[in-house]
Amino acid sequence: MKKDYSWPASQLTDKEMELLYEERKRNGKPITVLIREAVLKTYSSSLLPGEEQNKRSH
């Protein structure tokens, strides 16, 4: 996979960042983990078999 992309948060609105910040305060997970979980929840059906296991531990 080519990794020629900008940091996703640079495309988020202030309101979207506020939602992530509030969720981080609520559950203690870093915002980067929340974004990762949202991406996996939304797009995991597009992953090839076994790709879900290639996740980093936090």
C-alpha positions in Angstrom: 0.0 0.0 0.0 1.3 3.4 -0.9 1.4 5.7 2.1 1.2 9.0 0.3 -1.6 10.7 2.3 -2.1 13.5 4.8 -2.9 13.0 8.5 -6.7 12.4 8.7 -7.2 14.8 11.5 -6.2 17.7 9.2 -9.5 17.1 7.4 -11.7 17.0 10.5 -13.9 19.9 11.5 -13.7 21.5 14.9 -17.0 19.8 15.8 -15.7 16.4 14.7 -12.5 16.9 16.8 -14.7 18.0 19.7 -16.7 14.7 19.4 -13.4 12.7 19.5 -12.1 14.7 22.4 -15.3 14.1 24.4 -15.2 10.4 23.6 -11.5 10.2 24.7 -12.4 11.9 28.0 -15.3 9.4 28.4 -13.4 6.2 27.7 -9.7 7.1 28.0 -8.7 5.9 24.6 -6.3 8.0 22.6 -7.9 9.9 19.6 -5.7 7.9 17.2 -7.2 4.7 18.5 -10.7 6.1 18.2 -10.1 7.0 14.6 -8.6 3.5 13.9 -11.6 1.8 15.5 -14.0 4.0 13.4 -12.1 3.1 10.2 -12.2 -0.6 11.0 -15.8 -0.6 12.0 -16.8 1.3 8.8 -14.5 -0.5 6.3 -13.5 -3.8 7.8 -15.7 -5.7 5.3 -13.3 -4.4 2.6 -10.3 -6.0 4.2 -8.7 -9.1 2.8 -8.8 -12.2 5.0 -6.2 -11.9 7.8 -5.7 -8.2 7.5 -7.5 -7.5 10.7 -4.8 -9.4 12.6 -2.2 -6.9 11.3 -3.1 -4.4 14.0 -0.7 -2.7 16.3 -1.2 -3.1 20.0 -1.7 0.0 22.2 
